[in-house]
Amino acid sequence: MERKELEAAIIKMVAQCYNADESKLSIDSEFGKDISGTSVMMVGLVSEIENELDAMIQLADAAACKTIGDLVEKVEEEL
């Protein structure tokens, strides 16, 4: 999967898990600032990434990501 495809897939998953407007999200969107939600939403996001992309990432690693771009990099490392 190319980087742009991965970015688009993760942005879509973030939008679904956090009930956010996908069109307003980018790799620069920040968790906690631009994307607000609960820890349960992050658990759902990690689960979705594992199911859809077959990439195993630790919840703590995902939660430590400041931006969607940081999360993309973590996932990319696991692919």
C-alpha atoms as an extended CHARMM CRD file, in Angstrom:
* protein
*
        79  EXT
         1         1  MET       CA              0.0000000000        0.0000000000        0.0000000000  PROA      1               0.0000000000
         2         2  GLU       CA              1.3590000000        3.3920000000       -0.9600000000  PROA      2               0.0000000000
         3         3  ARG       CA              1.7630000000        6.1640000000        1.6210000000  PROA      3               0.0000000000
         4         4  LYS       CA             -1.1200000000        8.2680000000        0.2200000000  PROA      4               0.0000000000
         5         5  GLU       CA             -3.4530000000        5.2610000000        0.2580000000  PROA      5               0.0000000000
         6         6  LEU       CA             -2.4650000000        4.4970000000        3.8440000000  PROA      6               0.0000000000
         7         7  GLU       CA             -3.0260000000        8.1190000000        4.8870000000  PROA      7               0.0000000000
         8         8  ALA       CA             -6.4810000000        8.1420000000        3.2890000000  PROA      8               0.0000000000
         9         9  ALA       CA             -7.4200000000        4.8210000000        4.9010000000  PROA      9               0.0000000000
        10        10  ILE       CA             -6.3540000000        5.9430000000        8.3690000000  PROA      10              0.0000000000
        11        11  ILE       CA             -8.0530000000        9.3270000000        8.0390000000  PROA      11              0.0000000000
        12        12  LYS       CA            -11.2490000000        7.4850000000        7.1000000000  PROA      12              0.0000000000
        13        13  MET       CA            -10.9110000000        5.1860000000       10.1240000000  PROA      13              0.0000000000
        14        14  VAL       CA            -10.2420000000        8.1240000000       12.4610000000  PROA      14              0.0000000000
        15        15  ALA       CA            -13.3340000000        9.8910000000       11.1070000000  PROA      15              0.0000000000
        16        16  GLN       CA            -15.4660000000        6.7860000000       11.7080000000  PROA      16              0.0000000000
        17        17  CYS       CA            -14.1160000000        5.9860000000       15.1780000000  PROA      17              0.0000000000
        18        18  TYR       CA            -14.2030000000        9.5760000000       16.4250000000  PROA      18              0.0000000000
        19        19  ASN       CA            -17.4210000000       10.6220000000       14.6490000000  PROA      19              0.0000000000
        20        20  ALA       CA            -15.4780000000       13.3810000000       12.9170000000  PROA      20              0.0000000000
        21        21  ASP       CA            -15.9480000000       15.0230000000        9.5200000000  PROA      21              0.0000000000
        22        22  GLU       CA            -13.4790000000       13.2200000000        7.2480000000  PROA      22              0.0000000000
        23        23  SER       CA            -13.2140000000       16.2350000000        4.9300000000  PROA      23              0.0000000000
        24        24  LYS       CA            -11.8460000000       18.3270000000        7.8040000000  PROA      24              0.0000000000
        25        25  LEU       CA             -9.1240000000       15.8350000000        8.7600000000  PROA      25              0.0000000000
        26        26  SER       CA             -5.5690000000       15.6750000000        7.4520000000  PROA      26              0.0000000000
        27        27  ILE       CA             -2.2980000000       14.0850000000        8.5020000000  PROA      27              0.0000000000
        28        28  ASP       CA             -1.6450000000       17.2810000000       10.4810000000  PROA      28              0.0000000000
        29        29  SER       CA             -4.8470000000       16.9470000000       12.5480000000  PROA      29              0.0000000000
        30        30  GLU       CA             -3.9850000000       16.6050000000       16.2320000000  PROA      30              0.0000000000
        31        31  PHE       CA             -5.5740000000       14.1480000000       18.6490000000  PROA      31              0.0000000000
        32        32  GLY       CA             -6.9520000000       16.0160000000       21.6350000000  PROA      32              0.0000000000
        33        33  LYS       CA             -7.0170000000       19.3440000000       19.7860000000  PROA      33              0.0000000000
        34        34  ASP       CA             -8.5940000000       18.8310000000       16.3550000000  PROA      34              0.0000000000
        35        35  ILE       CA             -9.9250000000       15.3440000000       17.1470000000  PROA      35              0.0000000000
        36        36  SER       CA            -11.5030000000       14.9290000000       20.5470000000  PROA      36              0.0000000000
        37        37  GLY       CA            -12.7640000000       11.7270000000       22.0100000000  PROA      37              0.0000000000
        38        38  THR       CA            -12.4300000000        9.1370000000       24.7120000000  PROA      38              0.0000000000
        39        39  SER       CA             -9.8590000000        6.4310000000       25.2370000000  PROA      39              0.0000000000
        40        40  VAL       CA            -12.4990000000        3.9260000000       24.1440000000  PROA      40              0.0000000000
        41        41  MET       CA            -12.4940000000        5.5910000000       20.7170000000  PROA      41              0.0000000000
        42        42  MET       CA             -8.7250000000        5.0560000000       20.4490000000  PROA      42              0.0000000000
        43        43  VAL       CA             -9.2060000000        1.3970000000       21.3760000000  PROA      43              0.0000000000
        44        44  GLY       CA            -11.7440000000        1.1370000000       18.5600000000  PROA      44              0.0000000000
        45        45  LEU       CA             -9.3600000000        2.8500000000       16.1520000000  PROA      45              0.0000000000
        46        46  VAL       CA             -6.4950000000        0.4810000000       16.9890000000  PROA      46              0.0000000000
        47        47  SER       CA             -8.8540000000       -2.4730000000       16.5320000000  PROA      47              0.0000000000
        48        48  GLU       CA            -10.0190000000       -1.1120000000       13.1770000000  PROA      48              0.0000000000
        49        49  ILE       CA             -6.4150000000       -0.6390000000       12.0100000000  PROA      49              0.0000000000
        50        50  GLU       CA             -5.6040000000       -4.2150000000       13.0040000000  PROA      50              0.0000000000
        51        51  ASN       CA             -8.6800000000       -5.5910000000       11.2180000000  PROA      51              0.0000000000
        52        52  GLU       CA             -8.5050000000       -3.5040000000        8.0520000000  PROA      52              0.0000000000
        53        53  LEU       CA             -4.7530000000       -3.1500000000        7.5240000000  PROA      53              0.0000000000
        54        54  ASP       CA             -3.4660000000       -6.2470000000        9.3120000000  PROA      54              0.0000000000
        55        55  ALA       CA             -1.0220000000       -4.0760000000       11.2630000000  PROA      55              0.0000000000
        56        56  MET       CA             -0.5440000000       -4.8330000000       14.9480000000  PROA      56              0.0000000000
        57        57  ILE       CA              0.1740000000       -1.6590000000       16.8830000000  PROA      57              0.0000000000
        58        58  GLN       CA              0.1990000000       -1.2470000000       20.6310000000  PROA      58              0.0000000000
        59        59  LEU       CA             -2.5460000000        0.8770000000       22.1480000000  PROA      59              0.0000000000
        60        60  ALA       CA              0.0630000000        2.8370000000       24.1280000000  PROA      60              0.0000000000
        61        61  ASP       CA              1.9740000000        3.6100000000       20.9130000000  PROA      61              0.0000000000
        62        62  ALA       CA             -1.1880000000        4.7610000000       19.1530000000  PROA      62              0.0000000000
        63        63  ALA       CA             -2.2620000000        6.8550000000       22.1340000000  PROA      63              0.0000000000
        64        64  ALA       CA              1.1720000000        8.5290000000       22.1930000000  PROA      64              0.0000000000
        65        65  CYS       CA              0.6960000000        9.8200000000       18.6290000000  PROA      65              0.0000000000
        66        66  LYS       CA              0.1300000000       13.5720000000       18.5060000000  PROA      66              0.0000000000
        67        67  THR       CA             -1.1700000000       13.7190000000       14.9310000000  PROA      67              0.0000000000
        68        68  ILE       CA             -2.7650000000       11.4290000000       12.3730000000  PROA      68              0.0000000000
        69        69  GLY       CA              0.5540000000       11.6080000000       10.5100000000  PROA      69              0.0000000000
        70        70  ASP       CA              2.3390000000       10.1950000000       13.5710000000  PROA      70              0.0000000000
        71        71  LEU       CA             -0.1680000000        7.3440000000       13.6280000000  PROA      71              0.0000000000
        72        72  VAL       CA              0.3660000000        6.7100000000        9.9100000000  PROA      72              0.0000000000
        73        73  GLU       CA              4.1070000000        6.3890000000       10.5610000000  PROA      73              0.0000000000
        74        74  LYS       CA              3.5150000000        3.8810000000       13.3760000000  PROA      74              0.0000000000
        75        75  VAL       CA              1.2530000000        1.7940000000       11.1520000000  PROA      75              0.0000000000
        76        76  GLU       CA              3.7140000000        2.0300000000        8.2640000000  PROA      76              0.0000000000
        77        77  GLU       CA              6.4390000000        0.5940000000       10.5050000000  PROA      77              0.0000000000
        78        78  GLU       CA              4.2470000000       -2.4580000000       11.1390000000  PROA      78              0.0000000000
        79        79  LEU       CA              3.2930000000       -3.1380000000        7.5300000000  PROA      79              0.0000000000
